[in-house]
Amino acid sequence: MSRLQGVLLAVVFVLSAGSSGLFAWPRPALAQARADSFRKEFDEVCAKTADAMTLSTGELRTLVERSDRLVPLLQGLSEPERKVYAKRLLGCRNVYAFVLESRHEH
């Protein structure tokens, strides 16, 4: 086997290796960056549930909207994390939505 054939064979192997190949290293880093971004936004959104009754109507609407925008970002998490965060996010959103609805009933 010539040197050129060896190099071409190595390139084909690396490219065909998929997620375990040389060119796959940014994918986990990108997924981790997205997960970190999600968690930061999640923490900010859900941090105010205990104070929901004291928040303005505008703040509550914004928190409901932010909660809704987080849902597609759940796809970047592993399945167990996705399930846990989806349930927790729904709980936070429901608190804000309940307070909003209770204000409109009175």
Secondary structure, 3 states (H helix, E strand, C coil): CCHHHHHHHHHHHHHHCHHHCHHHCHHHHHHHHHHHHHHHHHHHHHCCHHHHHHCCHHHHHHHHHHHHHHHHHHHHCCHHHHHHHHHHHHHHHHHHHHHHHHHHHC
